[in-house]
Amino acid sequence: MSDSLFSVEATAPADEPAAASAPYRVLARKYRPQRFEDLIGQEPMVRTLANSFAANRIHQAYILTGVRGVGKTTTARILARAFNYHVPGKIDAPSVDMAELGVHCQAIMESRHVDVIEMDAASHTGIDDVREIIENARYRPVSARTKVYIIDEVHMLSKQAFNGLLKTLEEPPEHVRFLFATTEIEKVPITVRSRCIRFDLKRIDSGAMIAHLAKICAAEGVAVEPDALTLIARVAEGSVRDALSLLDQGIAYGGSGGVTVAAVRDMLGLSDRGEVIVLFERAMKGEIAEALELMRALYRAGADPADILIELAEFCHFVTRTKIAPDAPDDPAIGENERGRGREFAAKLTLGALTRAWQILLKGVEDVKDSPRPLASAEMALIRLAYASDLPTPEEALRKLAESTEGSPRHAPLPPAGGGPRAALSVVTANPVAESRPAPPVLTKAAEPQAAIRLARFEDVVALARSKRDIQLVQALEQDARVERFEQGSIAFSLVEGASLGLVQTLARRLQEWTGERWMVA
């Protein structure tokens, strides 16, 4: 594995005719950083190393972790170069300031130095491979100052290999340094991690990534649309190697036309961001027929159904963030049109509707990935989103239900003809209330005094239960219930941790029995 960041300051070949006949080098290798100054987005690590080298506090082992393509292996090589930096007549000591190539620099960066041993733990997992490292570590380096072992994907080593390495890792010879790289730090035993200085390499933010890609396109003489770089940066998700590979692919796909947004979308099978926003708008408005038609149009254009739902979820997340933190710094990966539409939706949609849409879309992505009919599953997720867009929040539903029990007509009006999701929602939210409402109790003369009981506050309910000698209910109300709202015929309260959930049904049943009226208890 070759995790790396990239730099436009890569050394150009001195011999131009030879460079013209040389094999093509991919951008991910051509623009690999050569010095700490070339790394982008890892300033905390660079500062820590610079201070430790300046104070001559160089550790014996370092472990570098992070997602793919953020510079773990490349950083390890730069560190190995710093350990052995030597410019005859100028510098002969470890240094992070490597303004010019030293005696060992070129060989180390090309991974061919005899004293810098790189090992891929994925293919050298056993105790025998570690035993070879332990045996060779006793011997001094051949030509360099320090013998460096770079072990990539170190989490792939076996348990026996890790145990065999512990003693040498804790007390290595003074001429040996260990550099580990891994994408899964949690799989590395704590006994190994505790012996190393750990650096967590961060994902590269969109602004730095876009600027870096623009520099490389300028150095390569490639025409590129700024929005195409924004799209590549978004898809790369902070991995510079992924971004450079996508840029390489985009240059080849676009040919003489350069790298355009349309070419990148066609190449990756992505849907147009503007159409995704329109799809989100139609779904949230309940315009399901138009939403399904647009979904099929995107599918026919080559977009993957799962990717469409993922982009819908990303836009939903952006709208939610805009609603909660409208003054937050703008993301360079978000276009101006998308930012403006996001503000419009944030002003119109409630937080409950947005969180519900997020959950529906995430569940839809899972269904699409597991389904033999991805498009059908995506359409069903879109239908659920459209029909749920107008559902009331639990608080609104409780309030409407309480109001309907007090004076609403027994039969709900029929929905208007030709209704879509909104019409269907009127049936779903109105009819269950009417159907579930029991017939008014027929009171006997003996029950008439009960109907006259009026409870003005929650304490009256407790007093009534005490007068009825229901001691268990009295204790539950006094100890477990915290009243949120009280009205005649309606009570809402919260329960303390560990309280019985049956208190709601018990209280509703007792109040109807004692007062002769139906109470809404929640």
C-alpha positions as CSV (number, residue, x, y, z in Angstrom):
1,M,0.0,0.0,0.0
2,S,1.2,3.5,-0.8
3,D,-0.6,6.0,1.3
4,S,0.5,9.5,0.3
5,L,-0.1,13.2,0.0
6,F,1.1,15.0,-3.1
7,S,3.1,18.1,-4.0
8,V,3.4,20.1,-7.1
9,E,7.0,20.7,-6.2
10,A,8.0,17.2,-7.4
11,T,11.4,17.2,-9.0
12,A,11.1,17.3,-12.8
13,P,13.5,15.1,-14.8
14,A,16.7,17.0,-15.8
15,D,17.0,15.2,-19.1
16,E,14.0,16.3,-21.2
17,P,14.4,13.8,-24.1
18,A,14.7,11.0,-21.6
19,A,11.6,12.2,-19.8
20,A,9.7,12.2,-23.0
21,S,10.5,8.5,-23.6
22,A,10.0,7.4,-20.0
23,P,6.9,5.5,-19.0
24,Y,4.0,7.6,-17.8
25,R,3.9,8.2,-14.1
26,V,0.5,8.5,-12.5
27,L,-0.2,11.8,-10.7
28,A,-0.3,10.1,-7.4
29,R,3.3,9.2,-7.7
30,K,4.5,12.1,-9.8
31,Y,3.4,14.7,-7.2
32,R,4.3,12.7,-4.0
33,P,5.7,15.0,-1.3
34,Q,9.5,15.0,-0.8
35,R,9.7,17.1,2.4
36,F,7.6,18.0,5.4
37,E,6.8,21.3,3.9
38,D,5.1,19.6,1.0
39,L,2.5,17.8,3.2
40,I,-0.9,19.5,3.2
41,G,-3.4,19.4,6.0
42,Q,-1.1,17.8,8.6
43,E,0.3,20.9,10.3
44,P,0.0,19.5,14.0
45,M,2.1,16.5,13.1
46,V,4.8,18.5,11.3
47,R,5.0,21.0,14.2
48,T,5.4,18.2,16.7
49,L,8.2,16.5,14.7
50,A,10.0,19.8,14.1
51,N,10.0,20.6,17.8
52,S,11.2,17.1,18.8
53,F,14.0,17.1,16.2
54,A,15.1,20.6,17.3
55,A,15.2,19.5,21.0
56,N,16.9,16.2,20.0
57,R,14.0,14.3,21.5
58,I,13.7,11.8,18.7
59,H,11.6,8.7,19.6
60,Q,12.5,5.1,18.8
61,A,9.1,4.2,17.3
62,Y,6.3,6.1,15.6
63,I,2.8,4.8,14.5
64,L,0.9,6.7,11.8
65,T,-2.8,6.1,11.4
66,G,-5.6,7.4,9.2
67,V,-7.8,6.6,6.3
68,R,-6.4,5.5,2.9
69,G,-4.5,8.1,0.9
70,V,-3.7,10.7,3.5
71,G,0.0,10.2,3.6
72,K,1.0,7.5,6.1
73,T,3.6,5.6,4.0
74,T,5.0,8.8,2.4
75,T,5.3,10.5,5.8
76,A,7.2,7.4,7.0
77,R,9.6,7.8,4.1
78,I,10.1,11.5,4.8
79,L,10.8,10.6,8.4
80,A,13.4,8.0,7.4
81,R,15.0,10.6,5.2
82,A,15.0,13.1,8.2
83,F,16.7,10.5,10.4
84,N,19.5,10.0,7.9
85,Y,19.8,13.5,6.4
86,H,23.4,14.3,5.4
87,V,24.6,17.0,3.1
88,P,28.5,16.8,2.8
89,G,30.1,19.8,4.3
90,K,26.8,21.3,5.5
91,I,24.6,19.1,7.6
92,D,25.3,15.7,9.2
93,A,22.6,15.3,11.8
94,P,18.8,14.4,11.9
95,S,16.8,17.3,10.6
96,V,13.3,18.1,9.4
97,D,14.6,21.1,7.4
98,M,15.7,19.3,4.1
99,A,15.9,22.1,1.6
100,E,18.2,20.1,-0.7
101,L,18.7,16.5,-1.5
102,G,21.1,14.7,0.8
103,V,23.3,11.7,0.2
104,H,20.6,9.2,1.0
105,C,17.4,11.1,0.2
106,Q,16.7,10.0,-3.4
107,A,17.3,6.3,-2.6
108,I,15.0,6.5,0.5
109,M,12.2,8.2,-1.4
110,E,12.4,5.7,-4.2
111,S,12.3,2.8,-1.6
112,R,15.6,1.3,-2.6
113,H,17.9,2.2,0.2
114,V,19.6,-0.7,1.9
115,D,19.3,0.6,5.4
116,V,15.6,1.6,5.1
117,I,13.6,-1.7,5.1
118,E,10.0,-1.5,4.0
119,M,7.8,-4.5,4.8
120,D,4.2,-5.1,3.9
121,A,2.6,-6.8,7.0
122,A,-0.3,-8.0,4.9
123,S,2.1,-10.5,3.2
124,H,4.6,-10.9,6.1
125,T,2.3,-11.7,9.0
126,G,4.1,-14.4,10.9
127,I,6.6,-14.7,13.7
128,D,9.3,-15.8,11.3
129,D,9.2,-12.5,9.5
130,V,9.5,-10.6,12.8
131,R,12.3,-12.9,14.0
132,E,14.2,-11.9,10.9
133,I,13.8,-8.2,11.8
134,I,15.0,-8.9,15.3
135,E,18.1,-10.7,14.1
136,N,19.0,-8.0,11.6
137,A,18.4,-5.1,14.0
138,R,21.5,-6.1,15.9
139,Y,23.8,-5.1,13.0
140,R,24.7,-1.5,12.3
141,P,23.5,0.2,9.1
142,V,25.6,-0.2,6.0
143,S,25.9,3.4,4.9
144,A,23.3,5.5,6.6
145,R,23.2,6.9,10.1
146,T,20.1,5.0,11.2
147,K,18.5,1.7,10.2
148,V,14.8,2.3,9.7
149,Y,12.1,-0.4,9.6
150,I,8.8,0.8,7.9
151,I,6.0,-1.7,8.4
152,D,2.9,-0.9,6.4
153,E,-0.6,-2.2,7.5
154,V,1.0,-3.3,10.8
155,H,-2.4,-4.4,12.2
156,M,-2.1,-7.4,9.9
157,L,0.7,-9.0,12.0
158,S,-0.3,-12.1,13.9
159,K,-0.6,-12.1,17.7
160,Q,2.7,-14.1,18.0
161,A,4.4,-11.6,15.7
162,F,3.4,-8.7,17.8
163,N,4.5,-10.4,21.0
164,G,7.8,-11.3,19.4
165,L,8.4,-7.7,18.5
166,L,7.6,-6.1,21.9
167,K,11.0,-6.5,23.5
168,T,13.0,-5.1,20.6
169,L,10.4,-2.3,20.1
170,E,10.8,-1.2,23.7
171,E,14.6,-1.4,23.9
172,P,15.9,-1.3,20.3
173,P,19.6,-0.7,19.5
174,E,20.5,3.0,19.3
175,H,20.9,2.9,15.6
176,V,17.3,1.5,14.9
177,R,14.0,3.3,14.4
178,F,10.6,1.7,13.8
179,L,7.9,3.4,11.7
180,F,4.4,1.7,11.6
181,A,1.5,2.7,9.3
182,T,-2.1,1.4,9.6
183,T,-5.6,2.2,8.6
184,E,-7.1,0.2,11.6
185,I,-5.3,1.4,14.7
186,E,-7.8,-0.4,17.0
187,K,-6.5,-3.8,15.8
188,V,-3.0,-3.0,16.9
189,P,-2.4,-4.3,20.5
190,I,-2.3,-1.7,23.2
191,T,1.1,-3.1,24.2
192,V,2.5,-2.0,20.9
193,R,0.7,1.4,20.8
194,S,2.0,2.3,24.2
195,R,5.6,1.9,23.0
196,C,5.1,4.3,20.0
197,I,4.5,8.0,19.4
198,R,1.1,8.1,17.6
199,F,0.1,10.5,14.9
200,D,-3.5,10.6,13.5
201,L,-3.3,11.9,10.0
202,K,-6.4,13.9,9.2
203,R,-8.6,13.8,6.1
204,I,-7.8,16.8,3.8
205,D,-10.6,19.4,3.9
206,S,-12.3,20.4,0.7
207,G,-10.8,23.8,0.3
208,A,-7.2,22.6,0.6
209,M,-8.0,19.7,-1.7
210,I,-9.5,21.9,-4.4
211,A,-6.6,24.3,-4.3
212,H,-4.1,21.4,-4.5
213,L,-5.9,19.8,-7.5
214,A,-6.0,23.2,-9.3
215,K,-2.2,23.6,-8.8
216,I,-1.6,20.2,-10.3
217,C,-3.9,20.9,-13.3
218,A,-1.9,24.1,-13.9
219,A,1.4,22.3,-13.7
220,E,0.1,19.6,-16.1
221,G,-1.4,22.2,-18.5
222,V,-4.9,20.7,-18.3
223,A,-8.0,22.8,-18.7
224,V,-10.4,22.1,-15.9
225,E,-13.7,23.5,-14.7
226,P,-13.6,24.6,-11.0
227,D,-16.9,22.8,-10.3
228,A,-15.3,19.6,-11.6
229,L,-12.6,19.9,-9.0
230,T,-15.3,20.5,-6.4
231,L,-17.0,17.3,-7.4
232,I,-13.8,15.3,-7.4
233,A,-12.9,16.6,-3.9
234,R,-16.4,15.7,-2.6
235,V,-16.1,12.1,-4.0
236,A,-12.5,11.6,-2.7
237,E,-13.7,12.2,0.9
238,G,-10.5,13.7,2.1
239,S,-8.1,11.2,0.4
240,V,-5.6,12.9,-1.8
241,R,-4.6,9.7,-3.5
242,D,-8.2,9.0,-4.4
243,A,-8.6,12.6,-5.7
244,L,-5.4,12.4,-7.8
245,S,-6.6,9.0,-9.2
246,L,-10.0,10.5,-10.1
247,L,-8.2,13.5,-11.7
248,D,-6.1,11.1,-13.8
249,Q,-9.2,9.3,-14.9
250,G,-11.0,12.6,-15.6
251,I,-8.1,13.8,-17.8
252,A,-8.2,10.6,-19.8
253,Y,-12.0,10.6,-20.1
254,G,-12.2,14.3,-21.2
255,G,-9.4,14.0,-23.7
256,S,-8.7,17.3,-25.5
257,G,-11.8,18.8,-24.0
258,G,-10.3,18.9,-20.5
259,V,-11.9,18.0,-17.2
260,T,-15.6,19.2,-17.1
261,V,-18.4,18.7,-14.6
262,A,-20.4,16.7,-17.2
263,A,-17.5,14.4,-18.0
264,V,-16.8,13.7,-14.3
265,R,-20.5,13.0,-13.6
266,D,-20.7,10.6,-16.6
267,M,-17.4,9.0,-15.7
268,L,-18.5,8.3,-12.1
269,G,-22.2,7.6,-12.8
270,L,-23.2,10.5,-10.5
271,S,-26.5,12.5,-10.8
272,D,-26.6,16.2,-11.4
273,R,-26.6,18.0,-8.1
274,G,-29.3,20.4,-9.3
275,E,-31.6,17.6,-10.2
276,V,-31.0,16.0,-6.8
277,I,-32.2,19.2,-5.2
278,V,-35.3,19.2,-7.4
279,L,-35.9,15.6,-6.5
280,F,-35.6,16.4,-2.8
281,E,-38.0,19.3,-3.2
282,R,-40.7,17.2,-5.0
283,A,-40.4,14.4,-2.4
284,M,-40.8,16.8,0.5
285,K,-43.8,18.5,-1.1
286,G,-45.4,15.1,-1.6
287,E,-45.3,15.3,-5.4
288,I,-44.6,11.7,-5.7
289,A,-45.5,11.1,-9.4
290,E,-43.1,13.8,-10.5
291,A,-40.4,12.6,-8.0
292,L,-40.6,9.0,-9.4
293,E,-40.3,10.3,-13.0
294,L,-37.2,12.3,-12.1
295,M,-35.7,9.3,-10.3
296,R,-36.2,7.1,-13.4
297,A,-34.7,9.9,-15.6
298,L,-31.6,10.0,-13.4
299,Y,-31.4,6.2,-13.5
300,R,-31.6,6.1,-17.3
301,A,-28.8,8.7,-17.4
302,G,-26.5,6.3,-15.6
303,A,-26.9,7.3,-11.9
304,D,-26.8,4.4,-9.4
305,P,-30.0,4.3,-7.2
306,A,-28.0,4.0,-4.0
307,D,-25.9,7.0,-5.0
308,I,-29.1,9.0,-5.6
309,L,-30.4,8.3,-2.2
310,I,-26.9,9.0,-0.6
311,E,-26.8,12.4,-2.4
312,L,-30.4,13.1,-1.2
313,A,-29.3,12.3,2.4
314,E,-26.2,14.5,2.0
315,F,-28.4,17.4,0.9
316,C,-30.8,16.7,3.8
317,H,-27.9,16.9,6.2
318,F,-26.7,20.1,4.7
319,V,-30.2,21.7,5.0
320,T,-30.3,20.5,8.7
321,R,-26.9,22.0,9.4
322,T,-28.0,25.3,7.8
323,K,-31.1,25.4,9.9
324,I,-29.3,24.8,13.1
325,A,-26.2,26.8,12.4
326,P,-26.9,29.3,9.7
327,D,-23.8,31.4,10.4
328,A,-21.4,28.4,10.2
329,P,-18.4,28.8,7.7
330,D,-19.3,27.8,4.2
331,D,-18.0,24.5,2.8
332,P,-16.0,25.1,-0.4
333,A,-17.4,21.9,-1.8
334,I,-20.9,23.3,-1.7
335,G,-21.8,25.4,-4.7
336,E,-23.5,28.8,-4.5
337,N,-26.8,27.5,-6.0
338,E,-26.9,24.5,-3.6
339,R,-26.1,26.9,-0.7
340,G,-29.0,29.2,-1.6
341,R,-31.5,26.4,-2.1
342,G,-30.4,24.9,1.2
343,R,-31.2,28.1,3.0
344,E,-34.7,28.1,1.4
345,F,-35.5,24.6,2.6
346,A,-34.0,25.4,6.1
347,A,-36.5,28.2,6.4
348,K,-39.5,26.1,5.3
349,L,-38.9,22.7,6.8
350,T,-39.1,21.8,10.5
351,L,-36.4,20.0,12.3
352,G,-38.7,17.0,12.8
353,A,-39.4,16.7,9.1
354,L,-35.7,16.8,8.3
355,T,-34.6,14.2,10.9
356,R,-37.4,11.9,9.7
357,A,-36.3,12.4,6.1
358,W,-32.7,11.5,7.1
359,Q,-33.8,8.3,8.8
360,I,-36.0,7.2,5.8
361,L,-33.2,7.9,3.3
362,L,-30.5,6.0,5.4
363,K,-32.9,3.0,5.7
364,G,-33.5,3.3,1.9
365,V,-29.8,3.1,1.2
366,E,-29.5,-0.1,3.2
367,D,-32.5,-1.6,1.4
368,V,-31.2,-0.7,-2.1
369,K,-27.8,-2.3,-1.4
370,D,-29.4,-5.5,-0.2
371,S,-32.1,-5.6,-2.9
372,P,-32.1,-7.6,-6.2
373,R,-34.1,-4.7,-7.6
374,P,-32.2,-1.5,-6.6
375,L,-34.4,0.9,-8.6
376,A,-37.6,-0.5,-7.2
377,S,-36.2,-0.2,-3.6
378,A,-35.1,3.3,-4.2
379,E,-38.5,4.3,-5.5
380,M,-40.2,2.7,-2.4
381,A,-37.9,4.8,-0.2
382,L,-38.8,7.9,-2.1
383,I,-42.5,7.0,-1.7
384,R,-42.1,6.6,2.0
385,L,-40.3,10.0,2.1
386,A,-43.1,11.7,0.2
387,Y,-45.9,10.3,2.3
388,A,-44.1,11.0,5.5
389,S,-43.2,14.6,4.7
390,D,-46.4,16.0,6.2
391,L,-46.8,13.7,9.1
392,P,-47.1,15.6,12.4
393,T,-44.5,15.4,15.1
394,P,-45.4,13.3,18.2
395,E,-46.3,16.5,20.1
396,E,-48.5,17.7,17.3
397,A,-50.2,14.3,17.0
398,L,-50.9,14.3,20.8
399,R,-52.3,17.8,20.7
400,K,-54.6,17.0,17.8
401,L,-55.7,13.8,19.4
402,A,-56.6,15.6,22.6
403,E,-58.5,18.3,20.8
404,S,-60.4,15.7,18.8
405,T,-61.6,13.9,21.9
406,E,-63.1,17.1,23.3
407,G,-65.3,18.4,20.6
408,S,-64.5,17.2,17.1
409,P,-67.3,15.5,15.1
410,R,-67.5,11.7,15.3
411,H,-66.9,11.2,11.5
412,A,-63.9,12.7,9.8
413,P,-64.6,14.3,6.4
414,L,-63.8,12.4,3.3
415,P,-60.5,13.4,1.5
416,P,-60.8,15.4,-1.6
417,A,-61.0,13.5,-4.9
418,G,-57.7,12.9,-6.8
419,G,-55.5,13.6,-3.8
420,G,-51.9,12.5,-3.6
421,P,-49.9,11.9,-0.5
422,R,-51.5,14.9,1.3
423,A,-55.0,13.5,0.7
424,A,-53.9,10.1,1.9
425,L,-52.3,11.6,5.0
426,S,-55.7,13.2,5.9
427,V,-57.2,9.7,6.0
428,V,-54.3,8.3,8.0
429,T,-54.3,11.1,10.6
430,A,-58.0,11.7,10.9
431,N,-59.9,8.4,10.6
432,P,-58.0,6.5,13.3
433,V,-59.0,9.1,15.8
434,A,-62.7,8.9,14.9
435,E,-62.6,5.1,14.7
436,S,-60.8,4.6,17.9
437,R,-63.0,7.0,19.9
438,P,-65.4,4.9,22.0
439,A,-69.1,5.7,22.1
440,P,-70.0,8.1,24.9
441,P,-70.8,6.2,28.1
442,V,-74.4,5.8,29.0
443,L,-74.6,7.1,32.5
444,T,-77.0,5.7,35.0
445,K,-78.4,7.7,37.9
446,A,-75.8,6.2,40.2
447,A,-73.1,7.3,37.8
448,E,-74.2,10.9,37.4
449,P,-72.4,12.2,40.6
450,Q,-69.2,10.8,39.1
451,A,-69.7,12.7,35.9
452,A,-69.8,15.9,37.9
453,I,-66.3,15.5,39.3
454,R,-64.0,18.2,37.9
455,L,-60.2,18.0,38.2
456,A,-58.4,21.3,37.9
457,R,-54.9,20.2,38.5
458,F,-52.7,17.1,38.9
459,E,-52.9,17.2,42.7
460,D,-56.7,16.8,42.4
461,V,-56.0,13.5,40.5
462,V,-53.7,12.3,43.3
463,A,-56.3,13.3,45.9
464,L,-59.0,11.5,44.0
465,A,-56.9,8.3,43.9
466,R,-56.3,8.6,47.6
467,S,-60.0,9.0,48.3
468,K,-60.6,5.9,46.3
469,R,-58.0,4.1,48.5
470,D,-55.9,3.2,45.4
471,I,-52.6,3.4,47.4
472,Q,-50.5,1.8,44.7
473,L,-51.6,4.4,42.1
474,V,-51.1,7.3,44.6
475,Q,-47.5,6.2,45.2
476,A,-46.8,5.8,41.5
477,L,-48.2,9.3,40.7
478,E,-46.2,11.0,43.5
479,Q,-42.9,9.2,42.9
480,D,-42.7,8.3,39.2
481,A,-44.7,10.9,37.3
482,R,-43.4,14.4,36.3
483,V,-46.3,16.5,34.9
484,E,-45.7,18.2,31.6
485,R,-49.2,19.4,30.8
486,F,-52.6,19.2,32.5
487,E,-56.0,20.1,31.1
488,Q,-59.5,18.8,31.8
489,G,-59.7,15.5,30.0
490,S,-56.0,15.4,29.1
491,I,-52.7,14.7,31.0
492,A,-49.2,14.5,29.7
493,F,-46.3,13.5,32.0
494,S,-42.9,11.9,31.9
495,L,-41.7,8.9,33.9
496,V,-38.6,8.7,36.0
497,E,-36.0,6.1,35.1
498,G,-37.2,2.6,36.1
499,A,-40.9,3.5,36.4
500,S,-43.5,1.1,35.1
501,L,-44.8,2.0,31.6
502,G,-48.2,0.6,32.6
503,L,-48.9,3.7,34.7
504,V,-50.4,5.4,31.6
505,Q,-53.0,2.8,30.9
506,T,-53.8,2.3,34.6
507,L,-54.4,6.1,35.1
508,A,-56.5,6.4,32.0
509,R,-58.7,3.5,33.1
510,R,-59.1,4.7,36.6
511,L,-60.0,8.3,35.6
512,Q,-62.7,7.1,33.2
513,E,-64.1,4.8,35.9
514,W,-64.1,7.5,38.6
515,T,-65.2,10.5,36.5
516,G,-67.4,9.0,33.9
517,E,-65.3,10.8,31.2
518,R,-62.6,9.6,28.8
519,W,-59.2,11.0,29.6
520,M,-56.3,11.3,27.2
521,V,-53.2,10.2,29.2
522,A,-49.8,10.2,27.6
